[in-house]
Amino acid sequence: MSSEIILPELAESMTSATLITWLKQPGDSVRSGEPVAEVETDKTTVEIEAPTDGILDRIQVAAGTEDVAVGTVLAVLRDIDGEEQDTPVDDGVFRSGVSDSGQAVMMEVRLPEMAESMAVATVTTWLRQPGQAVRAGDPIAEIETDKTTVELESPADGILDVIHVSAGTEDVPVGTVLATLRLSGDGGVATVIRESGLVQDNPNSDVAAEFPAKPMAPELKNKDEVLASEAIEATPLARQMSALAGLNLASISGTGPAGKIEKADIERQLRGGAASRGSTEPVSDSAHADEPLTAMRRVTADRMTMSKQTVPHFYLELSCSVEHLVVLRKRANAVAGALPITVNDLLVRASGLALAKVPQANSAWTGDAVRVFETVDVAVAVSTPSGLVTPVVRAAETKAVQTIAAELRDLATRARKGQLKPDDYTGGTCTISNLGMFGVSSLFAILNPPQSCILGFGAIEQRPVVRDQKVVVESMMTVTLSADHRAIDGETGAELLQALKGLLEGPGALFE
C-alpha cells in the first residue's frame, strides 16, 4: 500500500511554491509528522511533514523546482510492510499501476534526454491542461534546452490527469515525471523506459474511442473569418497556443517582426495584458547582471500587477501635525527599562483605532458583497532580502502600544530570517506602509487584494504652517490612503483619514 505526499495550501490564496530541498531520500524510513522536504512560499519557508509512517519510495518533484502547484504529488510513501505500487524492476522499465479489473491505467510522462549530454531543461509552456483529451503524438508541452526549443509529445491516447512540473520551471532533470496520463481500463500494460523517454502501450487500447479529442480552437462563424484567421501573421507555436486557449488571433496584437504574433504575445494575452504592434522596446544590452526572481518577488509582482489592472483605486492625502506625538514618544522612551517605542509602533496603534471608528473601511470586496470585519488586523509592510512581506498584528485596536512594539519586533526579525508561519502573514484586514525612515514625503501604495485600503505614511518633516494667522514651523507628516472604490466611497475614505489625523494630533489615546 502506498500514500502520496501532496503540496498543501499552506496559506490563504497560495497557489504554488518552490521545493527547496528534500530532507529524506528514496529508501529512507520516515515517521508520521517527520519533516521530509522544505518548500518556499512567497512569504516564508515551511517544512512538509510525512502524512504517515512508511518508506520514501519515489520523489516526483525535484529539489529546486519552482512554481509547484498546490495539490501536486511531491513524492510517494511505501507502506513499511513492503506493499508498493509502481515498482522499478531490474530491466530499467517503469510499469504503471494496472488493475486486472479493468480500472484506468496511469502513465507517467517523463522528461526524455533530447540531446546528447543533456542533463536538465526548462518546461516553458503546457499546451494541454488537466482534464483535456490527448492523442499519441500530440504536442502537450514546450521544452527549452540549452540549444533549442522542442515540443514534448504525448506517449499515448488518454486524458492529461495531473501536471507535476509547472510551466516556467527551470533546471528540470532528465527523467523527472512531468505529468500523468490517464489511459483506458483495458488491462493492458503501459511501460515507460526511464532513460530514453520511449513508451510502449497496448496496441489494442480503446482509449481513442473512450476519450475522443475535443476541438480546442475558437469557433469561427463563417468562411471570411476562417480566411482572415489564416491570413494573420503568426508563428506556428503561437497559432497552436491560441487554438488551445480558445483565443481569436484577430484580437491579439503581435510584437514580432512586421507585427507577427509570437509566443510572448499569446502569453501576455492569457495574463490579461496588451501590447501594440511593434511597440515593444528591446531591453538594453548594456553591461548588466540579471538577478533571478525569488518566489516571494515573483508572487508580489503578479499580485501587484493584478491589483492595478483589476481594482479601481482612488487616492486621498492629508497632512497631520505630530508635534505632541514626538514629545510623548520621547517621554515614554525615557522610562528606564521600557521597550523602546518606534514611530511605526504608534502608526499601527493609530491605524487600528481609526479603522475601529470607521469600520466600513476595515473591509474586503468579495465579488458579491462587502465584508466588514469585526477586528482590525493590521498588516505591516516589511522589506526582506527576498522581497516584501506583510506580517499581521491581530486585533491592533485592542492592544497597548508596548504590546504592539514587542510583536512587531518579533515578526520583523522572523520575516527577515524567512521563518514566518502562514498564520503570521495571512488574513490582514488592512495594510500600512511607512517609508518615513527613508525621508520619503508621501507615497501612494498599491492595494493588497482583497483588502479595501492601504495607508501610507511619510517622513516627519519640519514645515511652515499657519496657526492663528501666524506662520510657525511644526513637525508634520503626510498620510495617504489608497482604497478600492468598489467597497469604499470617497466620503468613507475621508472619514478614515480624519479619524487618523485626530489620533496623531491628539495622541494621548495611543499611549493608553
N, C-alpha and C positions, 0 to 999 in steps of 0.2 A: 504494500500500500504506500502511496506517496501523497505529499501535500505540497502546495505551492506557496512560495513567499512572494507576496504581491506588494507593489508600492502603494501604501495607503495615502489617503488625503490627510496630510499632516497638519494642514491649516485651512481655514475657510478661504475659498476661492483659489486654492492651489490647484494647478493643472499639470505641472511637471516638475521634475527635479533632476539634479546631476548625481550620478552614482560615483562617489569619490573613491572608495576603496572597499575591497572585500576583506573582512576580518577573519573569515574562515575560507577554506579551500575544499574542492570536491574530495570526499573521503573522510573529512573531519566529522567527528561526532559533535552534536550540539544539544543543548538543553532548552526547554521552553523558556522564553524570555531572555535568552542569551544573545548579546549583540552579534550579528553576522555581517553587517555592512554599515557603511556611513554614507548618507546622502546629504546633498546640499540643496536647500530650497532657496528662494530669492531672499530669505531673511536670515537663515541660520543653518547650522549643521546638526543633523539628527542621526541617531543610531537606529537601524532596523533590527528588530528582535525576531528570533525564531518563533513561529507560532506553536511549535510542538517539539517534543524530543524526536531525534532522528539523526540521520547521516546526510550531510550535504551531498546530494547525488550529482547535480548539474547546475552550473551557473549559466544563465541565459542572457544576461546583460553585463557586458564587460565593464571593469572599472574605468572611470574617465568618460563614460557615455553621458552626454548632455541631453537635456530636454526629454527625459524618460517620462512618458505619460502616466498619470495616476491610473492604477489598475493593471499596469504592466506586470507580467510574471517575471520576477527578477531571478529566481532560482527554484529548484525542486528539491524537496527533502524526501529521503527514502526512509521507510519505517525501519527501526532498529532490528526487527525480526528478520529483515532481509528481503521482504517482498518489495518489488520495484517495478516501475514501468519504464519503457523506453531505454532498455539496457544496451549499452555498447557491447559488441561482440568482437572476437579476435580478427575478423576479416576486414575491419575498418568500416563496416557498413552500419549505419544508424537506422534501426527499424522503428517506424512509428507504431503507436499503440493500436492494434487491430482487434476487433471483437469478433469472435466466432458467431455471435448472434446477429451480426449484420449492422452493428452500430457504425456511426460515421468514423472514418479514418482521418487522423490528424497528421498532416505532413509539414515538416519544418522546411522553411526556405532559408538557406544559409548563404553567407557571402562567399562566393567562389574566388579562387585565385585567377583573376582575369588576365594577368600578365606574369611573366617570369620574374621572380624575386619580389613580387607584390606582397606586402605584409598587412597593410591597412588601406582603408578607403573612406570616403565621406558619402553618407546617404544624403543626397541632395534633395530629392523630391519623391514623394509617394504618388504614383499615378493612379492607384486604386486605393479605396478606403475600406475598412472593415465592414462586412456585410455585402460587398459587391461581388458579383459573379465574375470569374475569370476563366479563360480557356488556356490550354497548354500553349506556350509561346507568346502569350500576350505580355507586353511590357507592363510591369507592375511598379517599378521604381527606377529612378535615375541615380547612378553611382558615379562618383568622381574619383579617379585615381590620381596619382601624381603626374600622369601623362595625358589622360583624356577623360571624356565623359561617356559612359556607356549605359545602355538600358538593361536592367535585370528582368529576365523573362520568367513567367510563371512556369513551374516544372510540370504542372498537371491542370486538368479541369477541376474547378471547385469554387468554393467561397472563401474569400480572404477573411479569416476568422479574427486574428489578433496581429497587430503591428507591435513588435518588441523594441525596435530601434527607431526613434523619431526622426523625421526629416531635419536635416541640418546637423546631425550628429557627425562629428569628425573622428578620425583615427579609429574606425571600427575594424577590429582584427579579422583577418580571413578566417572563415569557419564560424563566425558569430551567427546565431539564429536571428534573422531579421524579422521574420513573420511566420505565422502558422496558417496553412490552408486546411479547410475542412472538406474532405472528399466524400465519396458516396459510401453507403453501407453494404458493399457487395462482398465483403470478407476477403478481398484481395490484399496482397502485401505491397505496401509502399515503402520504398527504401531510398535513403539519401546517402550518397557517397560523401564522407566527411571532407576529404581534401579537395576533390575536383569540383564539387558542387553539382555533379551529374545526378540525375534522378531516374529511377525505374518505377513504373507503376503498372497496375494490372491493365493490359490492353483491352480487356472485356468490360471495363468500367462503364457504368451507365450515367456517369456524372454529367455529361453534356446534356442528356435528356432531363436529368433531375434538376440541374441548375442552369437553365438557359441564360445566355448572355443578355444583359439588358442594355438597350441603347442609351448612351450617356450624352450624346450631343444635343444641344437645344433644338427643338423642333422648328424648322423653317417653313413658313406658311405657303410659299409659292416658288415657282421657278426663278423669278427675279431675285428673291432673297438668297437662293442657293447659288446663283451665279455671282451675286455681289460678295458672298462669303468667300467663294473660291478665288475671286479677283483680289482680295486683300492680301498684301504682302505680309507673310508671317513665316517664321522658321517652322520646320516640321514638328519640333518638340512643343513650341508654343501652340501650334494648331491642335496638337493632341491633348495638351493640358487644358485648353479652353473647352474642348469637346467633353473631356471627362468631368470638368467642373460645371458644365452646362452654361458656359458663357458664350455670348454672341460676339464674334470678332469685330463686328462693325461698331460696337460700343466701346472698344478699347483703343487707346492712343498708343502707338508704338514709338519707342525712343531709339530704335536701331537706325542703321544707315537708310536714308530715304524714307524714314518713318516706318520701317519694318517692325512688326510686333515680335518681341523676343520673350524668352522665358521670364526675365525680370518684370516685364510688363504684366504678364499673367499673374505672377506672384503679388505684384503691387495691387492689382485689381481685387484679388482674393482677400487682401488685407484691408480693403476699403479705401486705398489711396488713389491718386490720379496723377497723370502727367501729360504734358502737351507734347505733341510730336516734335522730336528733335530738340526738346528744351533742356534735357539733362546735361549739366555741365560735368565734364570729367574731373575726377578728384586729382588734385595736384600731385605730381610725381616727384616733388622736391624731396630732399633728404628727410627721412621720417622713420618712425618706429610705430607699428600698429600694436596696440595693446589689446590682447584678447579680452572679450567680454566675460565678466563673471556672470553666474546665474542670476545674482541679485541685480546687476546692471541691466541685463537683458530684459528681465521681467519689469523693472522700473521703466525702461524705455517703452516697452509695449503698453503698459498701463497708462503712462502719461500721454502717449500718442492717442490711445483710445479715448482718454478723458477729454482732451482738447478737441477731438473730432466729433464726439457724440454728446458731450454735456454742454448745455448752453450756460456758459459762465457769465456772471456780471460782477463788477468790482466796485468797492466803496473804500474811502480813505478818510481818516480822521487824525488830528493832532491832539496829543494829550500832554499836559504838564505833569511831570513826575518829580517835582521838587520835593514834596513831602515823602514820596516813596523812597527816594535816595536817602533822605535823612533817617527815616525809620529803619531802613535796611542796615545802615551803618550802625545805628544804635543797637539793633538786635545782634549783629555780628561782634559787637564789643563785649558781649556777655561771655565770661570765661567758661570754657568747656563746651560751649554751644556749637552745634554743627553749623558751619558757615552757610548762609542762605545766598543763593545767586539770584540775579535778576530773572533768569529763566524759571526758577522755582516759583517766584512770585507771579510770573505770567501764566503758569499752569494753574495756580490757585485762582487768579483773577478770571481766567477763561472758564474754569469750572463754575464759579459763582455767577458769572454773566450769563452763561448758557442755561443755568438753572432758572434765572429770572426770565429768559426768553426761550422757553422750551421748544417753540416751533422751529428755531434754528438748530436745535440739537436733534437732527432728523436725518432720514435717508430716503431716497427715491427708490421705490421697489418696482416701478413699471405700471402698477395699477393702484397704488396708494402711496401716501407719505407716512412713513413710520416714525413716530415721535418717541424718543427714548426716555425712560424714567430716570436714569442716572447719566451723568456726564463722564464718559470715558475718554480722556484726552490723550491722543497720540502725539508724540513729540518727535519731530524730525531729528535724527542723529546721523552724522556722517561717519562712515566706517571705511576701511581700506577697500572693501568690496563694493561699496555703494551706499545709497541712502536706505535707512531702516527707520521704522516709526514705532518704538516700544510704547506701551499704553499705561497710563496712570488711571486705574479704575476709580470710579466714584470720586473724582477730584473735588467736587463741590462739598464733600463731607470731610475732607482731610485737612489737618493743620499743615501749615507751610513747612514745618520741620519734618513731618512725615513724608510729604511730597519730596523734599530735598533728599532724604535718605533713599527713597525708592528710585528717584531719577539717577542718583549716583550708581546704584546697583545695576539698573537697567542699561545705562550708558556703558558701564565697564564691560558687562557681558555682551552687549551688542558689538563692541569693537573687537572682542575676542571671538565672535561668532558663536556664542554659547546661549543665545536666546532660545527659549522654547516657544512653540506655536502660540500658547496662551499669553505669552509676553507681548506679542506684536499684532494679534488679530482682535477684531471686534471693537476698534475705536469708533466713537460716535462723532468725533471731530478731530482736526489736526491743527497743531500750531507749528510755525517755523520762525525761528529767531535768528537773524543774521546780524544783529546789532553789534556783536563782538568783533565783526569784521569791518565795522564802520559803514555798513550799508544803511542808507537813509530810509528806504522803503522797498518793499517787494510785493509783487502780485503773484502768488503761488498758484500752481495747478491743482485742482481738486483731486482728492484720492477717493474715487467712487467705491461704494455707493454713498459715502458721506456727502452732506449737503453744504458744508462750509469748511474753509481752512483760513486761519488767522495768521497774518504776517506781521512781525514786529521788527522795527528798525532800530538804529542806534540811538542812545540818549545823547542829545546834542544841545549845546548852548545856542539858543536862538532868541532874537528880539521879538517880544510880544507886547501888545498894548493892554495895560491894566489901569483902569481909572483914568483913561485918556493920557496915560504916560507910557513911554516905551521903556520896557525893562527887559533884562536878559534872564531867561529861565531854562531849566533842564527840560527839554521837550522830547517826545517820542512820537513817531508816526505809526499808526496801526492801520492795517489794511484787511479787507475781507474779500475773499473770492467765494462766490456762492453759486449753487445750482438753481437756476431760475425756475426749474420745474417744481421744486419743493419750497423755495423761499422767495418771497417778494422783496422788492426794494425797501419797503417800509419795515419789514421784519429785520432785514439786514441792518438798517439804520438804528433800530431799537437795540440790537445786539451791541453795536459799536458804542452807543450812548451808555448802555449799562457797563460796558468795559471801561469807558472813559471815567465814569463816576467812581469806579473801584480804584483805578490807577491814580486819580487826582485826590481822592479821599481814602487812602489805603489802610485805614485802621482795621477794617474787616479782614484784610489779608493776613494780619498777624494774630487774629483771634484763635 
